[in-house]
Amino acid sequence: QVQLVESGGGLVQAGGSLRLSCAAAGSIFTCNVGWYRQAPGKQRDLVARITSSGSTNYADSVKGRFTISRDNAKNTVYLQMNSLKPEDTAVYYCNANRQTPWGPREYWGQGTQVTVSS
């Protein structure tokens, strides 16, 4: 079982930066981890993803502005967000998933609010 706790959200002006953290209680060494976001009235979308081997991919809307990274020793995944825009406003969720001998397993955090003012 893995429990995820996001932190680092807040209110920032357009053009500013925030760093989100996803801290895991339990090892996520073998997990692929993604950051998702959900704005009011919209679906939850993938923002960035990092595999267990360190490969990354990003939504087109955040390429060049956001960077995902992981520190397996700390069981933590980060999302560095630069040049923030009002349209980045959303609740950001951390997701971890992996294959186990008993089948796939998926874990979600509770989310952290990011608000970007214009």
VEXNUNU-516084 format. One record per residue: residue in one letter; x, y, z of N, C-alpha, C in turn. Coordinates in steps of 0.05 Angstrom, whole numbers, padded with zeros to 5 digits, always signed. Layout:
<atoms>
aXYZXYZXYZ;...
</atoms>
This chain:
<atoms>
q+00017-00024+00000+00000+00000+00000+00018+00025+00000;v+00010+00045-00016+00025+00070-00017+00006+00093-00012;q+00013+00111+00006-00002+00135+00011+00013+00159+00001;l-00001+00176-00014+00012+00199-00026+00001+00225-00014;v+00019+00243-00008+00011+00269+00003+00024+00291-00014;e+00007+00308-00026+00017+00330-00042+00020+00355-00024;s+00038+00372-00031+00042+00397-00018+00055+00417-00037;g+00055+00442-00029+00068+00463-00045+00050+00480-00061;g+00024+00474-00061+00006+00491-00076+00002+00518-00062;g-00012+00536-00075-00017+00562-00064-00026+00582-00085;l-00025+00607-00077-00033+00629-00095-00008+00643-00105;v-00006+00647-00131+00017+00660-00143+00008+00677-00166;q+00023+00698-00171+00017+00715-00194+00026+00702-00220;a+00013+00710-00242+00022+00700-00268+00051+00707-00272;g+00065+00687-00283+00094+00690-00287+00111+00679-00265;g+00098+00673-00242+00112+00663-00219+00117+00633-00221;s+00128+00622-00199+00135+00594-00197+00125+00581-00172;l+00121+00556-00173+00115+00539-00150+00128+00512-00154;r+00135+00499-00132+00144+00472-00134+00126+00454-00117;l+00113+00435-00130+00096+00416-00116+00112+00392-00109;s+00105+00380-00086+00118+00356-00077+00097+00334-00073;c+00104+00310-00079+00087+00287-00075+00103+00268-00058;a+00097+00267-00032+00112+00250-00014+00097+00224-00010;a+00111+00202-00012+00099+00176-00009+00106+00163+00017;a+00086+00152+00030+00090+00134+00053+00090+00106+00041;g+00114+00095+00039+00117+00070+00024+00134+00075+00000;s+00148+00055-00009+00167+00058-00031+00152+00061-00057;i+00161+00081-00073+00150+00085-00100+00172+00079-00121;f+00193+00065-00112+00215+00060-00130+00207+00047-00156;t+00188+00029-00154+00179+00015-00178+00155+00027-00192;c+00147+00051-00182+00122+00063-00193+00128+00083-00215;n+00110+00084-00234+00108+00107-00252+00091+00128-00237;v+00099+00153-00238+00085+00173-00222+00077+00196-00241;g+00053+00205-00238+00043+00227-00254+00031+00249-00237;w+00032+00273-00248+00017+00296-00237-00006+00301-00256;y-00029+00303-00244-00054+00309-00259-00065+00335-00247;r-00083+00348-00263-00096+00371-00252-00125+00372-00261;q-00141+00384-00244-00170+00386-00250-00180+00413-00243;a-00189+00428-00263-00201+00454-00259-00231+00450-00255;p-00244+00469-00242-00273+00466-00237-00289+00462-00263;g-00306+00441-00262-00322+00435-00285-00308+00421-00308;k-00283+00414-00304-00268+00401-00325-00258+00373-00316;q-00249+00357-00335-00239+00331-00328-00211+00333-00317;r-00203+00312-00305-00175+00310-00294-00157+00302-00316;d-00136+00318-00321-00118+00313-00343-00090+00309-00333;l-00075+00293-00348-00047+00288-00342-00030+00313-00349;v-00014+00321-00331+00004+00344-00335+00032+00335-00341;a+00043+00316-00325+00070+00306-00329+00072+00279-00317;r+00091+00263-00327+00093+00236-00318+00123+00229-00318;i+00130+00213-00298+00158+00203-00297+00157+00173-00291;t+00171+00158-00307+00170+00129-00304+00189+00120-00281;s+00188+00095-00275+00206+00085-00254+00235+00087-00263;s+00240+00087-00289+00267+00089-00299+00276+00118-00304;g+00257+00137-00300+00264+00165-00302+00256+00179-00328;s+00244+00165-00346+00234+00178-00370+00211+00196-00364;t+00209+00218-00378+00188+00238-00373+00172+00244-00398;n+00148+00253-00394+00132+00264-00415+00113+00285-00403;y+00105+00304-00420+00090+00327-00411+00067+00333-00430;a+00046+00345-00418+00025+00356-00435+00036+00379-00451;d+00025+00382-00475+00035+00403-00492+00033+00431-00479;s+00012+00434-00463+00007+00460-00451+00028+00469-00430;v+00044+00450-00421+00063+00456-00400+00092+00451-00408;k+00096+00441-00432+00123+00436-00442+00140+00461-00441;g+00164+00459-00431+00182+00482-00429+00178+00499-00405;r+00156+00494-00390+00151+00510-00366+00151+00492-00340;f+00143+00467-00343+00141+00449-00319+00163+00428-00322;t+00173+00420-00299+00193+00398-00298+00186+00378-00276;i+00183+00353-00283+00178+00332-00263+00204+00318-00257;s+00208+00312-00232+00232+00297-00223+00225+00280-00200;r+00243+00262-00194+00238+00244-00171+00263+00239-00155;d+00260+00235-00129+00281+00228-00111+00273+00203-00097;n+00282+00181-00107+00273+00155-00097+00282+00151-00068;a+00305+00162-00061+00314+00159-00033+00295+00172-00013;k+00281+00193-00023+00262+00207-00005+00233+00199-00011;n+00230+00181-00030+00203+00173-00038+00186+00197-00045;t+00197+00215-00060+00184+00240-00067+00187+00246-00097;v+00165+00256-00108+00165+00266-00136+00158+00296-00135;y+00171+00311-00152+00168+00340-00152+00157+00349-00179;l+00143+00371-00178+00135+00385-00202+00142+00414-00200;q+00163+00422-00214+00172+00450-00215+00156+00464-00236;m+00141+00484-00228+00124+00499-00247+00134+00528-00249;n+00142+00535-00273+00152+00562-00278+00134+00576-00298;s+00136+00602-00300+00121+00618-00319+00091+00611-00317;l+00081+00610-00293+00053+00602-00289+00034+00621-00302;k+00012+00609-00312-00010+00624-00325-00036+00620-00310;p-00054+00639-00313-00080+00635-00300-00094+00608-00307;e-00089+00599-00332-00101+00574-00340-00089+00549-00327;d-00068+00553-00312-00056+00531-00297-00071+00527-00270;t-00089+00545-00264-00104+00543-00239-00120+00517-00239;a-00117+00501-00218-00130+00475-00215-00122+00463-00189;v-00135+00440-00183-00126+00423-00162-00107+00403-00175;y-00083+00401-00164-00062+00383-00174-00061+00358-00157;y-00062+00335-00171-00062+00309-00158-00038+00293-00166;c-00028+00278-00148-00006+00259-00153-00017+00231-00156;n-00007+00216-00175-00016+00189-00180+00008+00171-00183;a+00007+00148-00170+00029+00128-00173+00016+00102-00182;n+00029+00088-00200+00018+00062-00209+00041+00043-00214;r+00035+00018-00211+00055-00003-00215+00042-00030-00219;q+00057-00048-00230+00048-00075-00233+00057-00091-00208;t+00040-00108-00198+00048-00125-00176+00041-00154-00183;p+00050-00173-00168+00043-00201-00174+00012-00205-00173;w-00002-00187-00160-00030-00189-00157-00046-00172-00177;g-00031-00160-00195-00044-00143-00215-00036-00114-00212;p-00046-00096-00229-00039-00068-00227-00049-00055-00202;r-00034-00036-00192-00042-00021-00168-00039+00009-00175;e-00058+00025-00165-00058+00054-00170-00064+00068-00144;y-00051+00091-00140-00054+00106-00116-00057+00136-00123;w-00074+00150-00108-00078+00178-00112-00074+00193-00086;g-00064+00217-00088-00063+00235-00066-00089+00251-00064;q-00090+00269-00044-00115+00284-00038-00116+00310-00054;g-00094+00318-00066-00094+00342-00083-00084+00366-00068;t-00073+00385-00084-00065+00411-00073-00074+00432-00093;q-00084+00454-00082-00096+00475-00099-00074+00494-00108;v-00074+00499-00134-00056+00519-00146-00074+00541-00159;t-00070+00565-00151-00085+00588-00162-00066+00608-00173;v-00070+00615-00198-00052+00634-00211-00069+00659-00218;s-00062+00681-00207-00077+00706-00212-00065+00721-00235;s-00082+00735-00249-00072+00750-00273-00064+00778-00265;
</atoms>
